[in-house]
Amino acid sequence: MLGAGAALLAALALPAGAAHPQDKDWGKREKLDPNGTTAKAEAVVCPVCDHKCERGVMANVQEHELDTDFKVLRASFNVYPYVLTTCPKCSYSTYSAQFHKSLKEEQRKNVMEALKDTKRAFRDSWAVPLSFSLDCAAITHRTLKSGEGTLSEIYLLGSYLAREAGEAEAEREMQRNAASNLIVAIEKDESYQRPKLRYLAGEIYRRLGQHKDALDWLGRARQDADEELQKLIARQEMLTRDEIEKKKPKK
């Protein structure tokens, strides 16, 4: 688990290592973009089934612009395929920066059992579709009881991918799951009680059209918010009120 909501605060963080999009030539070369971001193949061992495979590793990631729910808008690389690593044999899936961490024997058995119906044949980690990785990551972290904060991060990533695919209903479902888990995490985990995460809860509710909840959480986010976040909160509060006005029946 990425501690203290780090993944949410940094658009799901960008670890130095993760699954790469399908590319039959991947691993034969190093990729380099004009801004200096690099990606190359790396051998990894699954901590659940001990399967050896390859994944893509990204480094020197350049700064990127974020949407109001922290989704990356423009970046030198497509960053999201690098967030998770999924074992192509047993389907164990977690944040790439955490993939190397060992699990207790009981945890390994529980994860294997939970994922037994998801197994599919993939050549390497980079060949696993990201939508499949997300499903497996949710199962993995529910099984490991990683907490609502981690699940909210996974569902938030899912909402980003659904938006990019133009799947509005899937995006809303992911947002609902992200919001419900994030609220629980904020209320019971001190490490998630941050202004930006309270703001994020409000922004997700605004996007869902739950304007009362949106204004409530945006208001809560003002406490301890820095100047930049205060400005963002004010803009989103204004936008929320405008949306409420537009929904009112015309006289």
ABEGO torsion letter per residue (X at the ends): XBBGGAAAAAGGEBBBEBBBBBBAABGABBBBBAAGBBBBBBBBBBAAAGBBBBBBBBBGBBBBBBBAAGBBABBABBAAAAABBBBAAAGBBBBAAAAABBBBAAAAAAAAAAAAAABBBBABAAABBAAAAAAAAAAAAAAAGAEAAAAAAAAAAAAAAAAAAGBAAAAAAAAAAAAAAAAAAAAABAAABBAAAAAAAAAAAAAAGBAAAAAAAAAAAABGBBAAAAAAAAAAAAAAAAAAAAABBBX
